[in-house]
């Protein structure tokens, strides 16, 4: 396993701090990261998979170096890593990096310094010794009740599994043990689920309310937990389905409703509720510093449902830049202006932190 001390030693002793490149895998939130890096005067490098490189070639201002590989996972090859090292690359993880390169490769084979929390990325999967359920419980942040076995289901639940052949999750709702197996059988026959994925699925109580993705930034250099903004997911085909009148929905009963994420939109929340938002972020950061030092570095997201009683229940966590932050790329998040006097995106906030770390002789403190 690549140790934090090893990575920080590389940055301290081998990197040219006046010639840092900010790197990212070409997917998910890469355009935001690249744009923010250019705004703060950095050179950039993007690693692309052949056939998906067009956005990064089209937006020429954003990319100083474009590395095109047959598969994203090829970026752990020695020659690719050597090129990134020669460019003094500080790599920014996103969800696609975790999925396509894989946690094992990230933790054991990818030697390039990562801005953020290399060894916390795995906690997003809800399984293993370090998962976000344990972290939320330790922080005393409310999350949904979970069920170990379908036979325990005594209320409506949402089942979270990976979809077959996709980075998307095959979420479905069940109301009883019998209903669970009926849905599993249907999804399996449609090729959307298999037994292996079902074994690693989580079963959570279904929380009814409004969904908010609260996007934070834990600044190591400034010593602050910043709240930058809120987004909400756009998903297909569920959003098109729920727009139909109930009579039409009943006629469409044979359609399998999917939760395939396709985009995001900006949201705000009542100012009276901001205290709860701040408190959740600060408790989360403090708990991780104690449980898993050095803790969370930079951006993270608490995906939350707010109930009719104004109770905040966290249903998912991202330990890196969230895809929803793309809604602010180029324009900046609504709450960031209150910190900086101008709105900035999460991508630019990352670059600003790296810039200030260099100025304060502390670049090695923010990588893992």
Secondary structure, DSSP 8 states (H G I E B T S, - for coil): ---HHHHHHHHHHH--GGG-EEEEESSTTHHHHHHHHHHTT-EEEEEEETTS-HHHHHSGGG-SEEEEESSGGGGGSHHHHHHHHHTTEEEE--HHIIIII-HHHHHHT--S-EES-GGGGGGGGS-SSS-HHHHHHHHT--B--EESSGGG--S-EEEE-B-TTSSSB--EEESSHHHHHHHHHHHHHTTS--HHHHHT-EEEE---SEEEEEEEEEETTTTEEEEEEEEEEEEEEHHHHHTS-HHHHHHTTTS---EEEEEEEEE---GGGHHHHHHHHHHHHHHHHHHSTT---EEEEEEEEE-TT--EEEEEEESS--GGGGGGTTT--TTTHHHHSS---HHHHHHHHHHHHHHTT-GGGGB-
